[in-house]
Every structure is written in C-alpha cells, then in structure tokens.
Amino acid sequence: MSDRYVKGTDKLNELDPNAVDAMTQQFADICPDLARYTIEYPFGDVLQREGVDFKTRELATIAALTAMGNCQPQLKGHIKGALNIGCTQKEITEIILQMSVYAGFPAAINGMNIAKEVFEEA
C-alpha cells in the first residue's frame, strides 16, 4: 500500500466508514485499479491539500455533482459524507439551490430530491 492509498483510505473513511470496503469490493472482479485510483488521487492527493477545509471541499463536490446532473449515486454518497463531517442540512440545501442558477432547475430539483432522500434516511 502506498502512502497515497493509506491517506486516501483515512480521508474516505471520514466520509463513510464502509466506503473503502464497498468500493474495493464493487470493482474487485472487473477493475480493482479503478477503486485504487479513486482512493489515491482524489482522497489521497487532492483532499489532503491545504488551503480549503474538508467541509468546503465536500460542499464544492455536492455543487459539482448536482450541476453535472447524472451522478445521483455519487451525489447521494457525498451528501451522506458531508453530514458525517459536520455539514448541516441547511448548508447542503443552499448549495443545491444555488445550482439552479448555474446548472438549471432540473439539476437542482434532482439534487434536492437526492438530498431529501438522504435526510429522511439519516
């Protein structure tokens, strides 16, 4: 295990203690490198950088996934993770609402529906 991988698993586990195991199992039979790359680069490299705190990075991720409009499973996971690291429901819904301006109402409505689902499960 590389240092990047270890740092990445630690950071990813802050969002969801089961995420590393779930991700590695999900791709074990077809492409284990995808799980490793996902753990090493975003979580082991980018999210380790100074200058922006983890909560802000998660809110930015929620904004981007909402704006993309086709990443509902990932959006759901990042909303759950944001709650786990201390983001409030209000912060999350405000970020999603703001995406109505930049990504359109369909993207914001879909994102808000995912948030509602996560909040109801919590």
N, CA, C and O atoms as a GROMACS GRO file, in nm:
protein
  488
    1MET      N    1   0.084  -0.119   0.000
    1MET     CA    2   0.000   0.000   0.000
    1MET      C    3   0.087   0.125   0.000
    1MET      O    4   0.179   0.139   0.081
    2SER      N    5   0.058   0.212  -0.091
    2SER     CA    6   0.132   0.337  -0.098
    2SER      C    7   0.084   0.433   0.011
    2SER      O    8  -0.024   0.416   0.067
    3ASP      N    9   0.166   0.532   0.039
    3ASP     CA   10   0.129   0.637   0.133
    3ASP      C   11   0.003   0.708   0.086
    3ASP      O   12  -0.083   0.743   0.167
    4ARG      N   13  -0.008   0.730  -0.045
    4ARG     CA   14  -0.127   0.795  -0.103
    4ARG      C   15  -0.252   0.712  -0.073
    4ARG      O   16  -0.357   0.767  -0.039
    5TYR      N   17  -0.240   0.581  -0.087
    5TYR     CA   18  -0.354   0.492  -0.064
    5TYR      C   19  -0.396   0.497   0.083
    5TYR      O   20  -0.515   0.505   0.113
    6VAL      N   21  -0.300   0.491   0.173
    6VAL     CA   22  -0.330   0.495   0.317
    6VAL      C   23  -0.396   0.627   0.353
    6VAL      O   24  -0.497   0.629   0.424
    7LYS      N   25  -0.339   0.739   0.306
    7LYS     CA   26  -0.400   0.870   0.331
    7LYS      C   27  -0.541   0.876   0.272
    7LYS      O   28  -0.633   0.930   0.333
    8GLY      N   29  -0.556   0.820   0.152
    8GLY     CA   30  -0.686   0.821   0.085
    8GLY      C   31  -0.790   0.740   0.160
    8GLY      O   32  -0.904   0.783   0.173
    9THR      N   33  -0.752   0.623   0.211
    9THR     CA   34  -0.848   0.543   0.287
    9THR      C   35  -0.888   0.614   0.415
    9THR      O   36  -1.005   0.610   0.455
   10ASP      N   37  -0.792   0.678   0.480
   10ASP     CA   38  -0.824   0.753   0.602
   10ASP      C   39  -0.924   0.866   0.574
   10ASP      O   40  -1.020   0.884   0.649
   11LYS      N   41  -0.901   0.940   0.465
   11LYS     CA   42  -0.989   1.053   0.432
   11LYS      C   43  -1.126   1.003   0.389
   11LYS      O   44  -1.228   1.057   0.432
   12LEU      N   45  -1.130   0.900   0.305
   12LEU     CA   46  -1.258   0.845   0.260
   12LEU      C   47  -1.337   0.788   0.377
   12LEU      O   48  -1.459   0.801   0.381
   13ASN      N   49  -1.269   0.726   0.471
   13ASN     CA   50  -1.338   0.672   0.588
   13ASN      C   51  -1.396   0.780   0.677
   13ASN      O   52  -1.487   0.752   0.756
   14GLU      N   53  -1.347   0.904   0.667
   14GLU     CA   54  -1.410   1.014   0.741
   14GLU      C   55  -1.551   1.038   0.687
   14GLU      O   56  -1.642   1.070   0.764
   15LEU      N   57  -1.568   1.023   0.558
   15LEU     CA   58  -1.700   1.044   0.498
   15LEU      C   59  -1.792   0.927   0.528
   15LEU      O   60  -1.909   0.946   0.563
   16ASP      N   61  -1.738   0.806   0.514
   16ASP     CA   62  -1.820   0.686   0.533
   16ASP      C   63  -1.727   0.572   0.573
   16ASP      O   64  -1.642   0.531   0.493
   17PRO      N   65  -1.741   0.522   0.694
   17PRO     CA   66  -1.651   0.416   0.742
   17PRO      C   67  -1.655   0.288   0.659
   17PRO      O   68  -1.564   0.206   0.669
   18ASN      N   69  -1.758   0.271   0.577
   18ASN     CA   70  -1.770   0.150   0.495
   18ASN      C   71  -1.732   0.172   0.349
   18ASN      O   72  -1.735   0.078   0.270
   19ALA      N   73  -1.697   0.294   0.312
   19ALA     CA   74  -1.679   0.329   0.171
   19ALA      C   75  -1.561   0.256   0.107
   19ALA      O   76  -1.572   0.211  -0.007
   20VAL      N   77  -1.450   0.245   0.175
   20VAL     CA   78  -1.333   0.182   0.115
   20VAL      C   79  -1.363   0.036   0.085
   20VAL      O   80  -1.336  -0.012  -0.026
   21ASP      N   81  -1.418  -0.036   0.181
   21ASP     CA   82  -1.451  -0.176   0.158
   21ASP      C   83  -1.554  -0.192   0.047
   21ASP      O   84  -1.540  -0.279  -0.039
   22ALA      N   85  -1.656  -0.108   0.048
   22ALA     CA   86  -1.760  -0.117  -0.054
   22ALA      C   87  -1.702  -0.091  -0.192
   22ALA      O   88  -1.733  -0.162  -0.288
   23MET      N   89  -1.618   0.011  -0.203
   23MET     CA   90  -1.561   0.045  -0.333
   23MET      C   91  -1.468  -0.065  -0.384
   23MET      O   92  -1.474  -0.102  -0.502
   24THR      N   93  -1.383  -0.116  -0.297
   24THR     CA   94  -1.290  -0.219  -0.342
   24THR      C   95  -1.364  -0.347  -0.380
   24THR      O   96  -1.324  -0.415  -0.475
   25GLN      N   97  -1.469  -0.381  -0.308
   25GLN     CA   98  -1.549  -0.499  -0.343
   25GLN      C   99  -1.626  -0.478  -0.472
   25GLN      O  100  -1.639  -0.570  -0.553
   26GLN      N  101  -1.678  -0.358  -0.492
   26GLN     CA  102  -1.757  -0.328  -0.611
   26GLN      C  103  -1.678  -0.351  -0.739
   26GLN      O  104  -1.734  -0.399  -0.838
   27PHE      N  105  -1.550  -0.317  -0.738
   27PHE     CA  106  -1.470  -0.326  -0.860
   27PHE      C  107  -1.368  -0.440  -0.859
   27PHE      O  108  -1.290  -0.454  -0.953
   28ALA      N  109  -1.369  -0.522  -0.755
   28ALA     CA  110  -1.268  -0.628  -0.739
   28ALA      C  111  -1.265  -0.723  -0.859
   28ALA      O  112  -1.157  -0.761  -0.903
   29ASP      N  113  -1.379  -0.761  -0.910
   29ASP     CA  114  -1.384  -0.859  -1.018
   29ASP      C  115  -1.363  -0.801  -1.156
   29ASP      O  116  -1.324  -0.872  -1.249
   30ILE      N  117  -1.387  -0.673  -1.171
   30ILE     CA  118  -1.382  -0.616  -1.305
   30ILE      C  119  -1.264  -0.520  -1.326
   30ILE      O  120  -1.201  -0.522  -1.431
   31CYS      N  121  -1.235  -0.435  -1.226
   31CYS     CA  122  -1.127  -0.338  -1.242
   31CYS      C  123  -1.083  -0.284  -1.106
   31CYS      O  124  -1.119  -0.172  -1.069
   32PRO      N  125  -1.007  -0.362  -1.031
   32PRO     CA  126  -0.965  -0.316  -0.899
   32PRO      C  127  -0.883  -0.188  -0.901
   32PRO      O  128  -0.880  -0.113  -0.804
   33ASP      N  129  -0.817  -0.162  -1.013
   33ASP     CA  130  -0.739  -0.038  -1.023
   33ASP      C  131  -0.828   0.085  -1.014
   33ASP      O  132  -0.783   0.189  -0.964
   34LEU      N  133  -0.951   0.078  -1.060
   34LEU     CA  134  -1.040   0.194  -1.051
   34LEU      C  135  -1.063   0.233  -0.906
   34LEU      O  136  -1.062   0.352  -0.873
   35ALA      N  137  -1.084   0.136  -0.819
   35ALA     CA  138  -1.101   0.165  -0.677
   35ALA      C  139  -0.973   0.227  -0.620
   35ALA      O  140  -0.977   0.326  -0.547
   36ARG      N  141  -0.860   0.168  -0.655
   36ARG     CA  142  -0.732   0.218  -0.604
   36ARG      C  143  -0.707   0.361  -0.652
   36ARG      O  144  -0.667   0.447  -0.573
   37TYR      N  145  -0.729   0.387  -0.781
   37TYR     CA  146  -0.709   0.522  -0.834
   37TYR      C  147  -0.802   0.622  -0.766
   37TYR      O  148  -0.761   0.734  -0.736
   38THR      N  149  -0.925   0.582  -0.743
   38THR     CA  150  -1.023   0.671  -0.679
   38THR      C  151  -0.982   0.702  -0.536
   38THR      O  152  -1.000   0.814  -0.489
   39ILE      N  153  -0.928   0.605  -0.468
   39ILE     CA  154  -0.882   0.626  -0.331
   39ILE      C  155  -0.755   0.711  -0.329
   39ILE      O  156  -0.742   0.802  -0.247
   40GLU      N  157  -0.661   0.682  -0.418
   40GLU     CA  158  -0.532   0.750  -0.416
   40GLU      C  159  -0.538   0.896  -0.463
   40GLU      O  160  -0.488   0.985  -0.396
   41TYR      N  161  -0.600   0.919  -0.579
   41TYR     CA  162  -0.592   1.054  -0.633
   41TYR      C  163  -0.684   1.154  -0.562
   41TYR      O  164  -0.633   1.246  -0.499
   42PRO      N  165  -0.817   1.140  -0.570
   42PRO     CA  166  -0.898   1.243  -0.504
   42PRO      C  167  -0.881   1.245  -0.352
   42PRO      O  168  -0.866   1.352  -0.293
   43PHE      N  169  -0.882   1.128  -0.290
   43PHE     CA  170  -0.880   1.124  -0.144
   43PHE      C  171  -0.739   1.126  -0.087
   43PHE      O  172  -0.717   1.183   0.020
   44GLY      N  173  -0.644   1.066  -0.156
   44GLY     CA  174  -0.506   1.062  -0.107
   44GLY      C  175  -0.422   1.181  -0.146
   44GLY      O  176  -0.326   1.215  -0.077
   45ASP      N  177  -0.458   1.246  -0.257
   45ASP     CA  178  -0.380   1.361  -0.305
   45ASP      C  179  -0.458   1.492  -0.290
   45ASP      O  180  -0.420   1.578  -0.210
   46VAL      N  181  -0.563   1.508  -0.365
   46VAL     CA  182  -0.633   1.637  -0.373
   46VAL      C  183  -0.692   1.679  -0.239
   46VAL      O  184  -0.674   1.793  -0.197
   47LEU      N  185  -0.761   1.590  -0.173
   47LEU     CA  186  -0.826   1.626  -0.047
   47LEU      C  187  -0.729   1.643   0.069
   47LEU      O  188  -0.768   1.686   0.178
   48GLN      N  189  -0.604   1.610   0.048
   48GLN     CA  190  -0.501   1.628   0.151
   48GLN      C  191  -0.438   1.767   0.144
   48GLN      O  192  -0.364   1.806   0.234
   49ARG      N  193  -0.467   1.840   0.038
   49ARG     CA  194  -0.404   1.970   0.018
   49ARG      C  195  -0.452   2.072   0.122
   49ARG      O  196  -0.564   2.064   0.172
   50GLU      N  197  -0.366   2.168   0.152
   50GLU     CA  198  -0.401   2.276   0.242
   50GLU      C  199  -0.471   2.387   0.166
   50GLU      O  200  -0.466   2.391   0.042
   51GLY      N  201  -0.535   2.475   0.238
   51GLY     CA  202  -0.595   2.593   0.176
   51GLY      C  203  -0.746   2.594   0.177
   51GLY      O  204  -0.808   2.700   0.179
   52VAL      N  205  -0.806   2.476   0.176
   52VAL     CA  206  -0.952   2.465   0.182
   52VAL      C  207  -0.984   2.349   0.275
   52VAL      O  208  -0.926   2.241   0.262
   53ASP      N  209  -1.075   2.372   0.369
   53ASP     CA  210  -1.107   2.265   0.463
   53ASP      C  211  -1.195   2.158   0.398
   53ASP      O  212  -1.252   2.179   0.291
   54PHE      N  213  -1.206   2.045   0.465
   54PHE     CA  214  -1.277   1.928   0.412
   54PHE      C  215  -1.425   1.958   0.390
   54PHE      O  216  -1.483   1.917   0.289
   55LYS      N  217  -1.488   2.029   0.484
   55LYS     CA  218  -1.630   2.063   0.467
   55LYS      C  219  -1.652   2.145   0.341
   55LYS      O  220  -1.746   2.119   0.265
   56THR      N  221  -1.568   2.244   0.318
   56THR     CA  222  -1.582   2.328   0.198
   56THR      C  223  -1.562   2.245   0.073
   56THR      O  224  -1.635   2.262  -0.025
   57ARG      N  225  -1.466   2.156   0.075
   57ARG     CA  226  -1.442   2.069  -0.041
   57ARG      C  227  -1.563   1.979  -0.066
   57ARG      O  228  -1.600   1.956  -0.182
   58GLU      N  229  -1.625   1.929   0.038
   58GLU     CA  230  -1.743   1.844   0.020
   58GLU      C  231  -1.860   1.924  -0.036
   58GLU      O  232  -1.933   1.875  -0.122
   59LEU      N  233  -1.879   2.047   0.010
   59LEU     CA  234  -1.986   2.131  -0.044
   59LEU      C  235  -1.959   2.162  -0.191
   59LEU      O  236  -2.053   2.167  -0.271
   60ALA      N  237  -1.833   2.183  -0.227
   60ALA     CA  238  -1.799   2.205  -0.368
   60ALA      C  239  -1.827   2.079  -0.450
   60ALA      O  240  -1.873   2.088  -0.564
   61THR      N  241  -1.800   1.964  -0.393
   61THR     CA  242  -1.828   1.838  -0.461
   61THR      C  243  -1.977   1.820  -0.483
   61THR      O  244  -2.020   1.778  -0.590
   62ILE      N  245  -2.055   1.852  -0.382
   62ILE     CA  246  -2.201   1.844  -0.394
   62ILE      C  247  -2.250   1.938  -0.504
   62ILE      O  248  -2.338   1.902  -0.582
   63ALA      N  249  -2.194   2.057  -0.510
   63ALA     CA  250  -2.231   2.152  -0.615
   63ALA      C  251  -2.199   2.095  -0.752
   63ALA      O  252  -2.283   2.099  -0.842
   64ALA      N  253  -2.079   2.043  -0.768
   64ALA     CA  254  -2.038   1.989  -0.898
   64ALA      C  255  -2.123   1.870  -0.939
   64ALA      O  256  -2.166   1.862  -1.054
   65LEU      N  257  -2.147   1.778  -0.848
   65LEU     CA  258  -2.227   1.660  -0.882
   65LEU      C  259  -2.371   1.698  -0.914
   65LEU      O  260  -2.433   1.640  -1.003
   66THR      N  261  -2.424   1.796  -0.841
   66THR     CA  262  -2.559   1.846  -0.871
   66THR      C  263  -2.561   1.906  -1.010
   66THR      O  264  -2.651   1.877  -1.090
   67ALA      N  265  -2.464   1.990  -1.040
   67ALA     CA  266  -2.460   2.057  -1.170
   67ALA      C  267  -2.444   1.958  -1.285
   67ALA      O  268  -2.501   1.977  -1.392
   68MET      N  269  -2.367   1.853  -1.263
   68MET     CA  270  -2.348   1.753  -1.368
   68MET      C  271  -2.480   1.685  -1.402
   68MET      O  272  -2.508   1.654  -1.518
   69GLY      N  273  -2.562   1.661  -1.301
   69GLY     CA  274  -2.696   1.608  -1.323
   69GLY      C  275  -2.708   1.461  -1.353
   69GLY      O  276  -2.819   1.410  -1.366
   70ASN      N  277  -2.599   1.391  -1.365
   70ASN     CA  278  -2.607   1.248  -1.398
   70ASN      C  279  -2.526   1.161  -1.301
   70ASN      O  280  -2.480   1.053  -1.338
   71CYS      N  281  -2.511   1.208  -1.181
   71CYS     CA  282  -2.425   1.140  -1.082
   71CYS      C  283  -2.501   1.115  -0.952
   71CYS      O  284  -2.445   1.133  -0.844
   72GLN      N  285  -2.626   1.074  -0.962
   72GLN     CA  286  -2.707   1.060  -0.842
   72GLN      C  287  -2.647   0.967  -0.736
   72GLN      O  288  -2.651   1.002  -0.618
   73PRO      N  289  -2.592   0.850  -0.772
   73PRO     CA  290  -2.533   0.766  -0.666
   73PRO      C  291  -2.416   0.834  -0.596
   73PRO      O  292  -2.402   0.825  -0.474
   74GLN      N  293  -2.332   0.903  -0.672
   74GLN     CA  294  -2.218   0.972  -0.612
   74GLN      C  295  -2.266   1.092  -0.529
   74GLN      O  296  -2.212   1.119  -0.422
   75LEU      N  297  -2.367   1.164  -0.579
   75LEU     CA  298  -2.422   1.276  -0.504
   75LEU      C  299  -2.478   1.228  -0.371
   75LEU      O  300  -2.456   1.291  -0.267
   76LYS      N  301  -2.549   1.119  -0.374
   76LYS     CA  302  -2.606   1.063  -0.250
   76LYS      C  303  -2.494   1.031  -0.151
   76LYS      O  304  -2.504   1.064  -0.033
   77GLY      N  305  -2.389   0.968  -0.198
   77GLY     CA  306  -2.278   0.934  -0.110
   77GLY      C  307  -2.208   1.056  -0.053
   77GLY      O  308  -2.168   1.056   0.064
   78HIS      N  309  -2.194   1.160  -0.133
   78HIS     CA  310  -2.126   1.280  -0.084
   78HIS      C  311  -2.215   1.361   0.009
   78HIS      O  312  -2.164   1.428   0.100
   79ILE      N  313  -2.345   1.358  -0.011
   79ILE     CA  314  -2.434   1.425   0.085
   79ILE      C  315  -2.427   1.353   0.220
   79ILE      O  316  -2.417   1.418   0.324
   80LYS      N  317  -2.431   1.220   0.218
   80LYS     CA  318  -2.416   1.144   0.342
   80LYS      C  319  -2.283   1.177   0.409
   80LYS      O  320  -2.276   1.201   0.529
   81GLY      N  321  -2.177   1.178   0.328
   81GLY     CA  322  -2.045   1.208   0.381
   81GLY      C  323  -2.036   1.348   0.439
   81GLY      O  324  -1.975   1.368   0.544
   82ALA      N  325  -2.096   1.444   0.370
   82ALA     CA  326  -2.094   1.582   0.419
   82ALA      C  327  -2.161   1.592   0.556
   82ALA      O  328  -2.111   1.661   0.645
   83LEU      N  329  -2.271   1.522   0.573
   83LEU     CA  330  -2.337   1.520   0.704
   83LEU      C  331  -2.245   1.457   0.808
   83LEU      O  332  -2.240   1.503   0.922
   84ASN      N  333  -2.174   1.353   0.770
   84ASN     CA  334  -2.084   1.283   0.862
   84ASN      C  335  -1.968   1.370   0.909
   84ASN      O  336  -1.916   1.350   1.019
   85ILE      N  337  -1.927   1.466   0.827
   85ILE     CA  338  -1.813   1.550   0.867
   85ILE      C  339  -1.858   1.687   0.921
   85ILE      O  340  -1.775   1.775   0.943
   86GLY      N  341  -1.988   1.704   0.941
   86GLY     CA  342  -2.035   1.823   1.010
   86GLY      C  343  -2.108   1.927   0.927
   86GLY      O  344  -2.146   2.031   0.980
   87CYS      N  345  -2.128   1.902   0.799
   87CYS     CA  346  -2.210   1.995   0.720
   87CYS      C  347  -2.354   1.983   0.766
   87CYS      O  348  -2.399   1.876   0.805
   88THR      N  349  -2.426   2.093   0.761
   88THR     CA  350  -2.566   2.091   0.802
   88THR      C  351  -2.655   2.068   0.680
   88THR      O  352  -2.615   2.087   0.566
   89GLN      N  353  -2.778   2.027   0.709
   89GLN     CA  354  -2.875   2.012   0.602
   89GLN      C  355  -2.898   2.145   0.532
   89GLN      O  356  -2.913   2.150   0.410
   90LYS      N  357  -2.899   2.254   0.608
   90LYS     CA  358  -2.920   2.387   0.552
   90LYS      C  359  -2.806   2.423   0.455
   90LYS      O  360  -2.832   2.473   0.346
   91GLU      N  361  -2.682   2.397   0.494
   91GLU     CA  362  -2.569   2.426   0.405
   91GLU      C  363  -2.582   2.348   0.274
   91GLU      O  364  -2.560   2.402   0.166
   92ILE      N  365  -2.617   2.221   0.286
   92ILE     CA  366  -2.630   2.135   0.168
   92ILE      C  367  -2.743   2.182   0.077
   92ILE      O  368  -2.726   2.190  -0.044
   93THR      N  369  -2.859   2.213   0.136
   93THR     CA  370  -2.971   2.255   0.051
   93THR      C  371  -2.945   2.391  -0.012
   93THR      O  372  -2.990   2.416  -0.125
   94GLU      N  373  -2.874   2.479   0.056
   94GLU     CA  374  -2.841   2.609  -0.003
   94GLU      C  375  -2.746   2.593  -0.122
   94GLU      O  376  -2.761   2.663  -0.222
   95ILE      N  377  -2.650   2.503  -0.112
   95ILE     CA  378  -2.558   2.477  -0.222
   95ILE      C  379  -2.634   2.419  -0.342
   95ILE      O  380  -2.612   2.460  -0.456
   96ILE      N  381  -2.724   2.326  -0.315
   96ILE     CA  382  -2.802   2.266  -0.424
   96ILE      C  383  -2.894   2.370  -0.487
   96ILE      O  384  -2.906   2.376  -0.609
   97LEU      N  385  -2.958   2.453  -0.404
   97LEU     CA  386  -3.044   2.559  -0.456
   97LEU      C  387  -2.965   2.654  -0.546
   97LEU      O  388  -3.014   2.695  -0.651
   98GLN      N  389  -2.844   2.689  -0.505
   98GLN     CA  390  -2.762   2.779  -0.586
   98GLN      C  391  -2.734   2.721  -0.724
   98GLN      O  392  -2.715   2.796  -0.820
   99MET      N  393  -2.731   2.589  -0.735
   99MET     CA  394  -2.705   2.527  -0.865
   99MET      C  395  -2.820   2.550  -0.963
   99MET      O  396  -2.802   2.532  -1.084
  100SER      N  397  -2.938   2.590  -0.913
  100SER     CA  398  -3.047   2.623  -1.005
  100SER      C  399  -3.009   2.741  -1.093
  100SER      O  400  -3.054   2.752  -1.207
  101VAL      N  401  -2.925   2.830  -1.040
  101VAL     CA  402  -2.881   2.948  -1.115
  101VAL      C  403  -2.780   2.908  -1.223
  101VAL      O  404  -2.786   2.958  -1.335
  102TYR      N  405  -2.689   2.819  -1.190
  102TYR     CA  406  -2.577   2.787  -1.278
  102TYR      C  407  -2.595   2.660  -1.361
  102TYR      O  408  -2.534   2.647  -1.467
  103ALA      N  409  -2.678   2.568  -1.314
  103ALA     CA  410  -2.695   2.441  -1.385
  103ALA      C  411  -2.839   2.419  -1.430
  103ALA      O  412  -2.866   2.326  -1.506
  104GLY      N  413  -2.931   2.503  -1.382
  104GLY     CA  414  -3.070   2.490  -1.422
  104GLY      C  415  -3.156   2.423  -1.316
  104GLY      O  416  -3.108   2.354  -1.227
  105PHE      N  417  -3.284   2.447  -1.330
  105PHE     CA  418  -3.378   2.392  -1.233
  105PHE      C  419  -3.384   2.240  -1.235
  105PHE      O  420  -3.394   2.181  -1.127
  106PRO      N  421  -3.380   2.173  -1.350
  106PRO     CA  422  -3.384   2.026  -1.344
  106PRO      C  423  -3.271   1.967  -1.261
  106PRO      O  424  -3.294   1.875  -1.182
  107ALA      N  425  -3.151   2.019  -1.277
  107ALA     CA  426  -3.038   1.968  -1.198
  107ALA      C  427  -3.058   1.994  -1.050
  107ALA      O  428  -3.032   1.907  -0.967
  108ALA      N  429  -3.106   2.114  -1.016
  108ALA     CA  430  -3.128   2.148  -0.875
  108ALA      C  431  -3.242   2.065  -0.816
  108ALA      O  432  -3.233   2.019  -0.702
  109ILE      N  433  -3.348   2.045  -0.892
  109ILE     CA  434  -3.460   1.964  -0.844
  109ILE      C  435  -3.415   1.820  -0.820
  109ILE      O  436  -3.447   1.761  -0.717
  110ASN      N  437  -3.340   1.764  -0.914
  110ASN     CA  438  -3.291   1.627  -0.896
  110ASN      C  439  -3.197   1.618  -0.776
  110ASN      O  440  -3.204   1.523  -0.698
  111GLY      N  441  -3.109   1.716  -0.762
  111GLY     CA  442  -3.019   1.718  -0.648
  111GLY      C  443  -3.093   1.730  -0.516
  111GLY      O  444  -3.058   1.664  -0.418
  112MET      N  445  -3.195   1.814  -0.514
  112MET     CA  446  -3.273   1.833  -0.391
  112MET      C  447  -3.350   1.706  -0.356
  112MET      O  448  -3.365   1.673  -0.238
  113ASN      N  449  -3.397   1.636  -0.456
  113ASN     CA  450  -3.466   1.509  -0.429
  113ASN      C  451  -3.371   1.406  -0.368
  113ASN      O  452  -3.410   1.329  -0.281
  114ILE      N  453  -3.247   1.405  -0.414
  114ILE     CA  454  -3.147   1.315  -0.355
  114ILE      C  455  -3.119   1.358  -0.210
  114ILE      O  456  -3.111   1.273  -0.121
  115ALA      N  457  -3.104   1.488  -0.188
  115ALA     CA  458  -3.081   1.537  -0.052
  115ALA      C  459  -3.196   1.498   0.040
  115ALA      O  460  -3.175   1.452   0.153
  116LYS      N  461  -3.317   1.517  -0.008
  116LYS     CA  462  -3.436   1.482   0.074
  116LYS      C  463  -3.432   1.334   0.111
  116LYS      O  464  -3.459   1.297   0.225
  117GLU      N  465  -3.399   1.252   0.016
  117GLU     CA  466  -3.388   1.106   0.041
  117GLU      C  467  -3.284   1.077   0.148
  117GLU      O  468  -3.308   0.998   0.240
  118VAL      N  469  -3.167   1.140   0.136
  118VAL     CA  470  -3.060   1.118   0.234
  118VAL      C  471  -3.102   1.167   0.372
  118VAL      O  472  -3.081   1.099   0.472
  119PHE      N  473  -3.162   1.285   0.378
  119PHE     CA  474  -3.204   1.342   0.506
  119PHE      C  475  -3.308   1.252   0.573
  119PHE      O  476  -3.306   1.235   0.695
  120GLU      N  477  -3.399   1.195   0.494
  120GLU     CA  478  -3.502   1.108   0.551
  120GLU      C  479  -3.442   0.977   0.603
  120GLU      O  480  -3.492   0.919   0.699
  121GLU      N  481  -3.335   0.931   0.537
  121GLU     CA  482  -3.269   0.808   0.582
  121GLU      C  483  -3.186   0.829   0.708
  121GLU      O  484  -3.163   0.736   0.785
  122ALA      N  485  -3.140   0.953   0.729
  122ALA     CA  486  -3.049   0.981   0.842
  122ALA      C  487  -3.121   0.978   0.974
  122ALA      O  488  -3.059   0.999   1.079
   0.00000   0.00000   0.00000
